[in-house]
């Protein structure tokens, strides 16, 4: 007889035949009529129901309304149509429950540390209004104690990323040590004293500006008066007038007055004894002429043209006039010796009549001199002279003796050899070449220097002996003889002589290995045409303790590596992007690996920093990354993390601790304690 098992709503769950059991429809074992051994299974079903399927993992094949005690969180959960819901509290998870949500359901975001409620369309944040990574932000009502009177007062502190930036208070001014940056709290809205806080916006009124009463400032819209000095600390100066008519400024280190209106005159007025405004000085804007109103009364007063003309007319008989109507009685002398001229380069007098002229210099372009007599003989080569001086000098030149003449000639020759004793012999010696210096310099430039010479063309040297092992230059003949000698040596020692052996010997002679530094080749080491080889096996080393080679480059390494400087075993993969070391990746995306999602079981590993052994090094792709598969490696994490914690993906390339992670989600274990929000720590990569 088949059992027809139904749900509470009357629908059939499963039909079970005689003598069989079923575990595929529920979390307990169902059995049909006459099933042998049903007793233990029935008892287990009762135990499961009593303990509400207490386990780390949810029961298999759950039914809607079924209870489960989650031992990983010590919470009772009930099965909805598609998910498990916590009874009597919010669901903790780093991401929102994707399905089966009802209005009023609560979710505690373990990533941001915020409580959310489902409103039917999505999740709304209940609080706090800031996330774990943002730090304390927003308004918080606080009760603080006054420092001097010990009275409790209520204020609203406004935070940004954990720091108080402003305080709103309805209390009289008081002091407190409980609000950093606000030792004195005043009624109203105050900004912190830490840093350089500013309020940006529009204010209709203010009692003070920069700590000065607003009433103490000069206004631009009405007449203002100040009893203090007005200073303009700028060379641009002061501008006056509707059209910027007048500008007083400093220009080119001069105090300048600028009239900015074309053709406008400038007047300087004074107030006389009758309190009348009187023009004292004016500048004509059209002609730039300066006029003064009154005649001078003292020596340092400015005189106008009318005053000067009247003064000249009054004392004309005692003045030296430009028309020559007045003769000079007395000496005419300049005030400074040698400074002034009589006439000029382009405005000269016609004829200068003088009985005597005591002149220092007479230039050829200063006119014609008639009947000039020079009394004194010259003292320097540029001085003028007279006829007597010239005649004496000419007469003396004819009276030089033969001895003096020979002495003069000898001084010119200077003891030169007879072959170069005359200008003609010197010209013959240099092949009559007027550019002899340039010719010789060009010839010398073609010669190789004695130190580090560079030869062009085909230079030749003598052939050294075959036994010569010095630094003597070897020519082609010497090299050929050496090759022939090597071939004969092979023919005498190799049986049979093959062309391969001969070619190898020639290649060994022609191949000269290049080394940086010194290589002391031990016995049994040879440099041949095929490489560096040894006659013995597993007995010689490359390098020594304390004297290591820096890098070894090779196509293939065959041997055993006993130790490595770096820590992890890594393998190259093609990635969706270029990820920085420490990033947690998973298998997936458009390529082989991509940034890991929270709690993923597809985790691939962590991008290696310095792998000790790198596999698949020839991996090709637009973006390739080395993923640490085993060993210790830096990784990006969200704290807090303690040493030894199991780590799973937190999303966005970070890891986080999980006390009871699901199978396949573990990246490794933490090797450090970390209490911060986000950072990089050392972890041990493993599949736990």
Phi and psi in degrees as a GROMACS rama.xvg file:
@    title "Ramachandran Plot"
@    xaxis  label "Phi"
@    yaxis  label "Psi"
@TYPE xy
-80.9509  133.362  UNK-2
-86.1031  129.37  UNK-3
-104.318  103.508  UNK-4
-93.3901  129.435  UNK-5
-118.737  156.831  UNK-6
-83.1711  175.286  UNK-7
-63.5258  -27.3498  UNK-8
-84.5952  3.25789  UNK-9
93.3062  -9.23675  UNK-10
-78.7169  150.283  UNK-11
-75.5148  130.434  UNK-12
-88.8392  -51.6164  UNK-13
-162.949  150.771  UNK-14
-107.391  126.316  UNK-15
-118.205  123.848  UNK-16
-78.8724  174.708  UNK-17
-66.6658  138.586  UNK-18
73.1328  11.5743  UNK-19
-122.751  163.251  UNK-20
-125.463  164.554  UNK-21
-145.278  135.312  UNK-22
-126.342  10.7064  UNK-23
-93.5699  -7.81717  UNK-24
-110.647  -21.4258  UNK-25
-139.157  179.839  UNK-26
-88.2053  -4.66318  UNK-27
-117.152  173.171  UNK-28
-91.851  124.079  UNK-29
-102.43  138.936  UNK-30
-136.671  151.598  UNK-31
-88.5279  -176.347  UNK-32
-64.5997  139.788  UNK-33
62.105  29.9145  UNK-34
-76.8041  124.438  UNK-35
-74.5092  136.931  UNK-36
77.7846  27.9809  UNK-37
-74.0272  -18.0563  UNK-38
-58.8044  -57.6045  UNK-39
-58.8952  -38.4303  UNK-40
-66.8544  -38.9453  UNK-41
-63.7701  -41.6008  UNK-42
-64.9003  -41.0924  UNK-43
-61.6727  -40.4397  UNK-44
-58.158  -41.3232  UNK-45
-66.183  -40.7064  UNK-46
-62.8473  -44.3973  UNK-47
-58.1802  -41.4473  UNK-48
-69.6576  -38.3114  UNK-49
-63.8949  -40.3336  UNK-50
-92.4809  4.25465  UNK-51
54.7822  41.8138  UNK-52
55.1298  41.0618  UNK-53
-57.5273  121.663  UNK-54
-171.957  164.789  UNK-55
-69.2162  -37.1908  UNK-56
-102.12  149.949  UNK-57
-67.1747  153.093  UNK-58
-64.1583  150.889  UNK-59
-74.4456  153.653  UNK-60
47.1838  53.6883  UNK-61
-71.7576  153.921  UNK-62
-104.534  151.039  UNK-63
-58.9904  128.798  UNK-64
95.1529  -6.65239  UNK-65
-72.5629  145.059  UNK-66
-97.9887  149.149  UNK-67
-147.58  125.132  UNK-68
-90.0301  110.417  UNK-69
-82.2195  106.921  UNK-70
-74.5907  -14.0147  UNK-71
-74.2882  -28.6527  UNK-72
-119.521  -4.38954  UNK-73
55.5632  50.7875  UNK-74
-132.602  145.954  UNK-75
-88.3666  132.522  UNK-76
-127.969  150.285  UNK-77
-120.993  142.362  UNK-78
-82.4418  122.844  UNK-79
-88.7475  -166.08  UNK-80
-61.8153  -35.8572  UNK-81
-130.087  -5.70954  UNK-82
-152.363  169.768  UNK-83
-96.2091  133.83  UNK-84
-118.692  141.153  UNK-85
-73.8352  135.488  UNK-86
-89.8507  119.908  UNK-87
82.4717  18.4124  UNK-88
-172.122  168.5  UNK-89
-73.0399  159.229  UNK-90
-88.282  118.28  UNK-91
-84.519  129.351  UNK-92
-167.438  152.633  UNK-93
-75.673  -17.9499  UNK-94
-129.666  157.962  UNK-95
-66.3893  141.553  UNK-96
-55.1654  124.584  UNK-97
-73.9918  -33.4846  UNK-98
-139.216  168.731  UNK-99
70.5283  27.6236  UNK-100
-93.1976  140.426  UNK-101
-118.285  156.775  UNK-102
-58.8622  128.677  UNK-103
98.6629  -12.0989  UNK-104
-61.9291  144.453  UNK-105
-113.443  145.899  UNK-106
-139.356  123.085  UNK-107
-94.3659  112.414  UNK-108
-76.4214  106.705  UNK-109
-72.4984  -15.1149  UNK-110
-81.3483  -48.2748  UNK-111
-94.4984  -8.52202  UNK-112
60.226  49.867  UNK-113
-133.098  146.304  UNK-114
-92.597  132.546  UNK-115
-125.439  152.968  UNK-116
-128.492  142.013  UNK-117
-86.0139  125.475  UNK-118
-102.273  10.0847  UNK-119
102.171  -31.2326  UNK-120
-113.062  -23.9558  UNK-121
-175.433  -171.589  UNK-122
-101.858  131.318  UNK-123
-110.147  137.72  UNK-124
-73.624  125.98  UNK-125
-88.9368  -42.6404  UNK-126
162.396  163.73  UNK-127
-67.1944  164.359  UNK-128
-73.5402  -10.7078  UNK-129
-112.058  151.374  UNK-130
-87.9644  170.925  UNK-131
-60.7614  -37.9472  UNK-132
-78.209  -21.3156  UNK-133
-81.7463  -20.1672  UNK-134
78.2742  168.858  UNK-135
-60.4934  123.507  UNK-136
-145.377  144.926  UNK-137
105.341  178.704  UNK-138
-78.1409  137.933  UNK-139
-136.146  127.207  UNK-140
-79.7129  127.601  UNK-141
-130.145  151.337  UNK-142
-110.009  121.031  UNK-143
-123.227  154.095  UNK-144
-100.261  138.05  UNK-145
-68.8556  139.236  UNK-146
-72.111  -36.5276  UNK-147
-90.5795  -37.7753  UNK-148
-108.443  -5.69857  UNK-149
57.2403  36.7311  UNK-150
-103.542  134.777  UNK-151
-77.5193  135.062  UNK-152
-133.449  147.553  UNK-153
-100.385  128.498  UNK-154
-135.987  164.604  UNK-155
-111.639  115.73  UNK-156
-99.0542  131.803  UNK-157
-102.546  120.118  UNK-158
-103.021  154.261  UNK-159
-144.543  112.619  UNK-160
53.4635  45.0373  UNK-161
88.7924  -5.26418  UNK-162
-117.16  141.303  UNK-163
-78.2318  122.703  UNK-164
-105.594  -21.6698  UNK-165
-157.389  158.991  UNK-166
-135.241  136.134  UNK-167
-111.298  122.534  UNK-168
-134.241  143.31  UNK-169
-113.016  22.97  UNK-170
-106.297  155.561  UNK-171
-60.6667  161.266  UNK-172
-55.6816  130.992  UNK-173
-147.581  165.351  UNK-174
-113.991  148.029  UNK-175
-153.441  154.259  UNK-176
-106.875  7.65845  UNK-177
-94.3758  -3.64443  UNK-178
-123.231  97.1459  UNK-179
-55.8021  129.601  UNK-180
88.4537  -0.473703  UNK-181
-139.203  62.0963  UNK-182
-64.5243  -38.7911  UNK-183
-108.457  121.464  UNK-184
-109.275  121.272  UNK-185
-105.178  158.037  UNK-186
-63.8948  138.473  UNK-187
106.339  -152.934  UNK-188
-106.117  121.381  UNK-189
-121.521  145.591  UNK-190
-99.8553  154.975  UNK-191
-63.9201  151.633  UNK-192
-90.8545  -2.24339  UNK-193
-85.7472  131.098  UNK-194
78.7596  -143.788  UNK-195
-130.893  72.5067  UNK-196
-69.3017  149.478  UNK-197
-139.634  149.722  UNK-198
-107.059  121.31  UNK-199
-108.738  124.37  UNK-200
155.629  -172.471  UNK-201
-105.297  135.658  UNK-202
-124.593  129.067  UNK-203
-71.7018  -27.2271  UNK-204
-154.29  158.044  UNK-205
-154.237  141.523  UNK-206
-73.8814  -36.2986  UNK-207
-133.131  155.954  UNK-208
-134.793  111.855  UNK-209
64.2804  30.1402  UNK-210
81.4942  4.66738  UNK-211
-112.502  138.642  UNK-212
-56.2656  137.896  UNK-213
-61.2235  -30.3459  UNK-214
-69.643  -12.5333  UNK-215
-90.0948  4.9639  UNK-216
-97.1694  143.964  UNK-217
-71.9683  139.334  UNK-218
-101.088  152.526  UNK-219
-96.9977  -11.747  UNK-220
-99.2807  -12.2555  UNK-221
-138.174  167.304  UNK-222
-65.0671  132.7  UNK-223
-127.472  149.129  UNK-224
-126.386  136.054  UNK-225
-126.372  143.438  UNK-226
-99.365  9.67268  UNK-227
-116.456  167.383  UNK-228
-64.4153  136.912  UNK-229
-104.973  117.129  UNK-230
-117.431  140.437  UNK-231
-116.795  103.042  UNK-232
-86.0034  59.295  UNK-233
-155.05  139.638  UNK-234
-67.9416  -14.3551  UNK-235
-69.4546  -22.8085  UNK-236
77.3404  -149.273  UNK-237
-120.658  133.956  UNK-238
-116.546  134.247  UNK-239
-127.403  144.004  UNK-240
110.863  151.34  UNK-241
-59.8089  -38.1806  UNK-242
-106.327  30.6053  UNK-243
55.0943  47.3015  UNK-244
-62.0673  -43.5366  UNK-245
-123.746  136.036  UNK-246
-131.459  126.406  UNK-247
-108.319  118.318  UNK-248
-145.456  172.922  UNK-249
-110.409  119.372  UNK-250
-135.943  128.445  UNK-251
54.8328  41.5028  UNK-252
63.3677  22.4133  UNK-253
-124.624  143.757  UNK-254
-80.7626  120.026  UNK-255
-122.499  143.737  UNK-256
-112.012  123.807  UNK-257
-115.683  121.935  UNK-258
-92.713  111.359  UNK-259
-91.1509  3.08267  UNK-260
-108.605  123.89  UNK-261
-62.4231  129.496  UNK-262
78.706  -3.46415  UNK-263
-83.037  135.147  UNK-264
-82.4605  159.545  UNK-265
-118.725  130.244  UNK-266
-123.596  142.744  UNK-267
-113.144  119.229  UNK-268
-110.947  148.842  UNK-269
-125.818  160.944  UNK-270
-104.215  116.934  UNK-271
-78.731  -172.198  UNK-272
-65.844  -19.9274  UNK-273
-93.5293  12.3757  UNK-274
63.8807  29.986  UNK-275
-101.444  140.128  UNK-276
-74.366  119.223  UNK-277
-123.453  132.014  UNK-278
-71.2924  119.448  UNK-279
-98.8476  -37.3697  UNK-280
-150.867  139.468  UNK-281
-138.084  151.612  UNK-282
-121.159  117.922  UNK-283
-69.0112  124.05  UNK-284
-69.6816  -21.9503  UNK-285
-89.7997  -37.7012  UNK-286
-110.271  -10.1116  UNK-287
64.3695  20.077  UNK-288
-86.5168  143.37  UNK-289
-100.33  132.574  UNK-290
-124.833  142.657  UNK-291
-119.148  152.928  UNK-292
-85.6303  -30.3367  UNK-293
-125.466  158.005  UNK-294
-78.5206  154.337  UNK-295
-72.5943  151.208  UNK-296
-121.433  -10.6609  UNK-297
-136.165  169.31  UNK-298
-62.5193  -30.7074  UNK-299
-97.3691  10.3778  UNK-300
-80.0046  152.933  UNK-301
-77.6327  134.621  UNK-302
-106.625  137.984  UNK-303
-94.4709  174.221  UNK-304
-59.901  -40.8527  UNK-305
-60.5699  -40.393  UNK-306
-66.4359  -42.381  UNK-307
-65.9156  -44.952  UNK-308
-58.8053  -43.9444  UNK-309
-63.4941  -38.8474  UNK-310
-66.8699  -37.3435  UNK-311
-67.7774  -44.8336  UNK-312
-62.696  -32.8702  UNK-313
-71.6329  -35.9544  UNK-314
-120.457  40.5822  UNK-315
-66.1773  -31.3246  UNK-316
-69.112  -17.7843  UNK-317
-105.383  9.41469  UNK-318
-105.614  147.954  UNK-319
-84.0815  113.34  UNK-320
-98.269  153.702  UNK-321
-72.3507  -21.1952  UNK-322
-85.6818  1.71209  UNK-323
77.1961  15.3137  UNK-324
-80.1889  -5.48835  UNK-325
-121.763  128.362  UNK-326
-85.8959  155.055  UNK-327
-92.055  126.357  UNK-328
-112.333  101.569  UNK-329
124.268  -169.832  UNK-330
-88.7083  144.969  UNK-331
-109.595  107.089  UNK-332
-126.874  141.185  UNK-333
-74.4487  156.831  UNK-334
-71.6337  -32.8663  UNK-335
-124.472  134.858  UNK-336
-68.8632  129.365  UNK-337
71.7048  13.8619  UNK-338
-102.189  -35.6035  UNK-339
-106.879  158.135  UNK-340
-116.319  154.845  UNK-341
-102.579  106.561  UNK-342
84.0861  -176.036  UNK-343
-142.402  175.821  UNK-344
-60.9912  -32.4278  UNK-345
-112.912  -8.53669  UNK-346
-127.375  87.5987  UNK-347
-105.349  155.744  UNK-348
-73.2598  153.486  UNK-349
-75.7532  -60.1578  UNK-350
-134.544  131.44  UNK-351
-104.379  112.101  UNK-352
-97.3563  122.453  UNK-353
-151.825  141.894  UNK-354
-72.6274  -46.7768  UNK-355
-127.624  148.224  UNK-356
-134.449  113.623  UNK-357
-100.305  94.5123  UNK-358
-111.88  142.712  UNK-359
-83.5183  -40.5877  UNK-360
-139.298  138.018  UNK-361
-120.383  116.68  UNK-362
-94.9032  152.206  UNK-363
-66.9618  -23.4705  UNK-364
-97.368  16.8913  UNK-365
-99.8824  17.3023  UNK-366
111.116  -171.698  UNK-367
-107.936  133.696  UNK-368
-109.46  126.626  UNK-369
-106.117  135.684  UNK-370
53.3015  53.5333  UNK-371
-88.8154  133.309  UNK-372
-119.821  125.398  UNK-373
-108.402  118.715  UNK-374
-84.4194  -32.0705  UNK-375
-105.363  147.544  UNK-376
-72.4502  153.059  UNK-377
-70.5959  151.773  UNK-378
-111.074  -21.1072  UNK-379
-129.967  165.256  UNK-380
-65.3962  -23.9347  UNK-381
-94.4186  0.724872  UNK-382
-78.3316  149.98  UNK-383
-69.979  159.455  UNK-384
-138.227  177.719  UNK-385
-118.039  174.735  UNK-386
-64.9195  -39.1895  UNK-387
-60.8945  -39.9869  UNK-388
-65.3119  -41.6736  UNK-389
-67.464  -44.1851  UNK-390
-59.5986  -42.3881  UNK-391
-62.2942  -44.3425  UNK-392
-63.776  -39.4495  UNK-393
-67.276  -41.9443  UNK-394
-63.0026  -39.5974  UNK-395
-67.5901  -29.9066  UNK-396
-69.439  -27.6648  UNK-397
-78.6896  -14.0237  UNK-398
-99.3038  13.7748  UNK-399
-70.5674  135.374  UNK-400
-77.5423  164.791  UNK-401
-63.8108  -37.3775  UNK-402
-61.0865  -44.5564  UNK-403
-62.8904  -39.74  UNK-404
-63.6782  -44.1086  UNK-405
-64.0212  -37.3445  UNK-406
-63.4773  -39.0468  UNK-407
-64.8036  -41.6944  UNK-408
-66.0779  -40.9601  UNK-409
-62.2232  -35.6511  UNK-410
-65.9885  -28.9292  UNK-411
-75.3976  -45.1493  UNK-412
-64.7574  -40.7444  UNK-413
66.336  29.8997  UNK-414
78.2903  21.048  UNK-415
-68.0201  153.63  UNK-416
-62.9669  162.054  UNK-417
-62.6639  -28.2187  UNK-418
-72.4936  -15.0255  UNK-419
-126.881  24.9001  UNK-420
-81.8551  -11.733  UNK-421
-127.13  163.166  UNK-422
-64.2309  -33.2096  UNK-423
-65.6029  -43.65  UNK-424
-63.7192  -38.9309  UNK-425
-64.0023  -41.2182  UNK-426
-63.0371  -40.1978  UNK-427
-64.9608  -39.4069  UNK-428
-63.6403  -33.5283  UNK-429
-100.117  20.952  UNK-430
60.081  33.2957  UNK-431
51.3443  34.8879  UNK-432
-93.8814  109.874  UNK-433
-67.3043  -19.9694  UNK-434
-109.194  42.4146  UNK-435
-59.2357  -40.3374  UNK-436
-62.8792  -45.6519  UNK-437
-65.618  -37.5846  UNK-438
-63.5877  -46.9724  UNK-439
-64.9315  -40.2227  UNK-440
-62.7284  -40.035  UNK-441
-65.4081  -39.0949  UNK-442
-65.9455  -41.1273  UNK-443
-65.4298  -36.1161  UNK-444
-63.7517  -20.5599  UNK-445
-84.7711  -7.474  UNK-446
-87.9167  143.855  UNK-447
-78.1175  142.199  UNK-448
-71.8167  160.234  UNK-449
-74.8503  -20.8668  UNK-450
-108.158  124.223  UNK-451
50.7592  56.6711  UNK-452
-72.1553  150.443  UNK-453
-117.469  121.441  UNK-454
-101.177  145.416  UNK-455
-121.764  159.375  UNK-456
84.9943  -141.074  UNK-457
-127.639  78.9328  UNK-458
-68.7923  147.575  UNK-459
-121.666  146.488  UNK-460
-133.812  162.129  UNK-461
-72.3487  153.596  UNK-462
-83.5723  120.546  UNK-463
-74.8796  165.552  UNK-464
-67.7592  150.595  UNK-465
-63.1727  -22.7966  UNK-466
-87.7816  -1.27338  UNK-467
-72.1929  121.298  UNK-468
-119.131  19.6697  UNK-469
-87.1694  -167.433  UNK-470
-86.9288  18.0199  UNK-471
-62.0347  141.905  UNK-472
-67.5505  132.323  UNK-473
-97.9518  131.251  UNK-474
-97.841  -177.394  UNK-475
-61.2055  -40.1919  UNK-476
-62.3622  -40.4582  UNK-477
-64.2511  -44.0328  UNK-478
-63.3508  -42.5426  UNK-479
-62.2127  -42.6801  UNK-480
-64.2934  -38.1293  UNK-481
-64.1931  -41.2313  UNK-482
-63.7463  -45.0738  UNK-483
-60.9672  -39.2231  UNK-484
-62.3507  -39.7755  UNK-485
-67.1924  -39.914  UNK-486
-63.649  -43.7252  UNK-487
-62.3782  -34.7624  UNK-488
-66.2274  -39.3988  UNK-489
-66.6029  -42.4074  UNK-490
-62.1914  -28.3445  UNK-491
-86.6532  -15.0936  UNK-492
-116.901  -14.2814  UNK-493
-111.711  129.864  UNK-494
-134.513  118.601  UNK-495
-82.4985  162.694  UNK-496
-79.3955  122.413  UNK-497
-110.436  158.076  UNK-498
-65.3288  -31.2444  UNK-499
-63.3665  -41.5095  UNK-500
-65.7661  -39.2901  UNK-501
-65.2757  -45.086  UNK-502
-61.9125  -38.7194  UNK-503
-65.1987  -38.4855  UNK-504
-67.1863  -42.2159  UNK-505
-63.7526  -42.6129  UNK-506
-63.5628  -36.7021  UNK-507
-64.8808  -35.4278  UNK-508
-72.2567  -37.741  UNK-509
-79.3381  -26.381  UNK-510
-84.57  118.816  UNK-511
-115.356  103.877  UNK-512
-65.6568  146.901  UNK-513
-109.353  126.394  UNK-514
-124.335  150.165  UNK-515
-101.093  115.209  UNK-516
99.773  -155.498  UNK-517
-117.484  137.333  UNK-518
-117.106  119.205  UNK-519
-95.2495  99.5727  UNK-520
-78.3004  117.482  UNK-521
-72.0975  169.058  UNK-522
-62.4855  135.201  UNK-523
97.5892  -5.37806  UNK-524
-102.107  131.17  UNK-525
-130.489  145.564  UNK-526
-103.66  110.975  UNK-527
-119.025  179.94  UNK-528
-67.1253  -17.9112  UNK-529
-101.887  -2.9846  UNK-530
139.261  -165.157  UNK-531
-95.733  117.629  UNK-532
-126.198  165.736  UNK-533
-133.581  152.99  UNK-534
-83.9829  -14.7463  UNK-535
-115.059  160.749  UNK-536
-110.312  127.733  UNK-537
60.1885  40.8184  UNK-538
-129.63  -13.9827  UNK-539
-116.28  152.573  UNK-540
-113.949  158.043  UNK-541
-106.823  116.471  UNK-542
80.3786  -178.57  UNK-543
-155.884  163.84  UNK-544
-55.7959  125.419  UNK-545
87.8458  -11.3071  UNK-546
-133.029  76.9561  UNK-547
-95.6223  150.293  UNK-548
-71.3508  150.686  UNK-549
-75.1063  -58.1979  UNK-550
-132.548  144.812  UNK-551
-119.383  121.534  UNK-552
-109.837  129.786  UNK-553
-154.85  154.975  UNK-554
-74.8388  -43.3449  UNK-555
-136.25  134.866  UNK-556
-109.24  124.874  UNK-557
-121.844  115.121  UNK-558
161.598  -166.64  UNK-559
-118.287  124.518  UNK-560
-94.6683  116.799  UNK-561
-90.5025  -18.99  UNK-562
-156.879  161.222  UNK-563
-141.589  151.078  UNK-564
-75.9084  -28.8778  UNK-565
-105.162  -179.678  UNK-566
-108.467  -36.1813  UNK-567
-112.167  159.063  UNK-568
-95.0605  123.821  UNK-569
-130.604  161.729  UNK-570
-138.989  143.96  UNK-571
-82.2187  137.648  UNK-572
-135.219  157.584  UNK-573
-87.3907  126.675  UNK-574
-113.314  165.344  UNK-575
-72.4466  -25.0841  UNK-576
-153.825  176.41  UNK-577
-89.1428  109.871  UNK-578
-101.537  143.33  UNK-579
-77.4595  157.02  UNK-580
-55.9797  142.411  UNK-581
94.1752  -7.80461  UNK-582
-77.2942  135.037  UNK-583
-84.7151  126.127  UNK-584
-119.805  160.149  UNK-585
-131.19  160.465  UNK-586
-73.4451  125.359  UNK-587
148.233  -167.529  UNK-588
83.1312  -166.406  UNK-589
-74.22  -28.4766  UNK-590
-107.772  -144.923  UNK-591
-82.1574  -39.3446  UNK-592
-134.156  155.372  UNK-593
-149.491  176.532  UNK-594
-64.9113  137.602  UNK-595
-76.1388  144.575  UNK-596
-89.8593  163.936  UNK-597
-60.5471  136.511  UNK-598
57.7401  25.3792  UNK-599
-70.8454  144.73  UNK-600
-94.0228  1.21323  UNK-601
-93.7984  15.0275  UNK-602
-57.6016  133.098  UNK-603
-97.589  -36.774  UNK-604
147.457  -158.851  UNK-605
-118.724  139.154  UNK-606
-61.854  121.91  UNK-607
-72.0593  149.024  UNK-608
-92.0287  -56.937  UNK-609
-138.988  89.0348  UNK-610
-69.0897  142.586  UNK-611
-75.3835  -34.1863  UNK-612
-140.522  124.814  UNK-613
-114.758  118.671  UNK-614
-95.0107  157.851  UNK-615
56.5192  43.2865  UNK-616
-62.769  -23.9325  UNK-617
-89.7289  17.3378  UNK-618
-58.4042  134.41  UNK-619
-116.718  135.441  UNK-620
175.685  167.919  UNK-621
-63.8712  -41.3595  UNK-622
-127.481  122.532  UNK-623
-124.349  142.07  UNK-624
-133.687  150.238  UNK-625
-97.0842  121.734  UNK-626
-105.63  124.726  UNK-627
-69.6213  123.396  UNK-628
-102.104  -25.6843  UNK-629
-157.304  149.09  UNK-630
103.168  -170.961  UNK-631
-96.0699  144.711  UNK-632
-160.548  142.701  UNK-633
-66.5081  142.455  UNK-634
-142.925  147.926  UNK-635
-82.0218  131.922  UNK-636
-136.919  157.089  UNK-637
-101.354  129.244  UNK-638
-85.0113  173.228  UNK-639
-82.1311  151.319  UNK-640
-137.165  137.201  UNK-641
-112.244  155.065  UNK-642
-58.0114  129.051  UNK-643
94.1567  -7.38406  UNK-644
-64.6335  142.033  UNK-645
-74.3459  136.251  UNK-646
-115.36  135.777  UNK-647
-126.251  172.769  UNK-648
-70.737  134.691  UNK-649
-101.956  -1.05336  UNK-650
91.5295  158.483  UNK-651
59.2654  27.7417  UNK-652
85.0035  5.13787  UNK-653
-106.31  160.437  UNK-654
-114.146  158.416  UNK-655
-146.174  162.503  UNK-656
-79.0852  151.516  UNK-657
-143.094  117.974  UNK-658
-64.8182  -40.1247  UNK-659
-132.908  77.3508  UNK-660
-72.6389  156.293  UNK-661
-74.2045  158.362  UNK-662
-60.6491  132.373  UNK-663
85.993  1.37001  UNK-664
-100.146  -10.7628  UNK-665
-76.5145  132.554  UNK-666
-90.4849  -43.6514  UNK-667
172.913  -159.969  UNK-668
-122.764  145.761  UNK-669
-72.0929  139.899  UNK-670
-104.116  1.64621  UNK-671
-140.359  159.683  UNK-672
-90.0522  136.562  UNK-673
-143.427  119.289  UNK-674
-106.786  1.14443  UNK-675
-80.1418  -177.37  UNK-676
-76.9297  -54.1298  UNK-677
-142.826  144.161  UNK-678
-175.389  -169.148  UNK-679
-124.016  127.695  UNK-680
-131.554  165.924  UNK-681
-82.4365  133.048  UNK-682
-129.89  163.679  UNK-683
-103.908  114.144  UNK-684
-73.0033  125.255  UNK-685
-160.148  162.574  UNK-686
-110.422  86.5653  UNK-687
